[in-house]
């Protein structure tokens, strides 16, 4: 049993970890009271975060939110990992300049299945419940949906930045997009949430949950914590599979390690703050070491790459990935494993790069070649119109993208 002073100090330290890297807090005092109650009585509370399964794999941008959920679990949170299998068929309009393509039920179910396999690499399964919002949204029926829409006005919806911008620019906004935040907010009613987490682009939707909890007579208003959107490998755009700047949690370990090593020294600190399990004191020591020159930024980045790779695999696999990285990038040797593709004689080099996934498009392939990023058999190639004839070639784009091309 902790003493009152120990409870106070434990709550203070827990709140520092909970607030670490957060963008905004609404209802901080309520969260502190829940944590203090946990240290006092052991009573747990409900923390929710929703994930629309719009793509089959999670990436480190999603892990920012998962890591924050894991922090709450250590301090009394029972996580409701909500898979928006119903809302994903609508598509979240947050930050979008046009109506999103709706997914089929089959696509949603396939993606949701992979989410369930991946989240327990971060979350404690004993304090996690995977939920599907089709469970209660299907039960709403048309009468319940009409009652739900009566809780919010069009004027309130248009307070949302992306809706306001589209309205001013005469871009279409479908009624179904107005319904999306209401359904997300109703999730908080159905799950009786104490706290909801989301990216900082989700603030409007999270606040709708507070409004609906009042409207439906719950004796609480969920607190809201938002986290920053994690920039991808380019250091500019948010991490996204569609932009190709992502690090997936199911990446091969060598690829995962190498991708983390490719981020800038500046961005590295944000990755540490949002993804690492190191304490705030440990992070401060690392920063001071780099600033004073006693630690090299590369060594600090290697430790981050090792930690994240080990989290999704294990330490022995992370050690192998680290050794492979040193072999390929420090000693400039070829990777141990290179993907192989076959093509017909006379194939255009840009087509090879695009079809093999080394470049996102033939236009991007042209730009990479013009920038001097292409090597064939370790020789730099600047001819963007090159056609490959019969033989076998090791093709390289940049420092870490390789292909063995067999030309028939």
Secondary structure by P-SEA (a helix, b strand, c coil): cccaaaaaaaaaaaaaaaacccccccaaaaaaaaaaaaacccbbbbbbbbbccccccccaaaaaaaaaaaaaaacccccccccaaaaaaaccccccccccccccaaaaaaaaaaaaaccccccccccbbbbbcccccccccaaaaaaaaaacccccccccaaaaaaaaacccccccccaaaaaaaaaaaaacccbbbbcccaaaaaaaaaaaaaaacccbbbbbbbbcccccccccccccccccccccccccaaaaaaaaaaccccaaaaaaaccccccaaaaaaaaaaaaaccccaaaaaaaaaaaaaaaaccaaaaaaaaaaaaacccccccccbbbbbbbcccccaaaaaaaacccccaaaaaaaaaaccccccccccccccccccccccccccccccccccccc
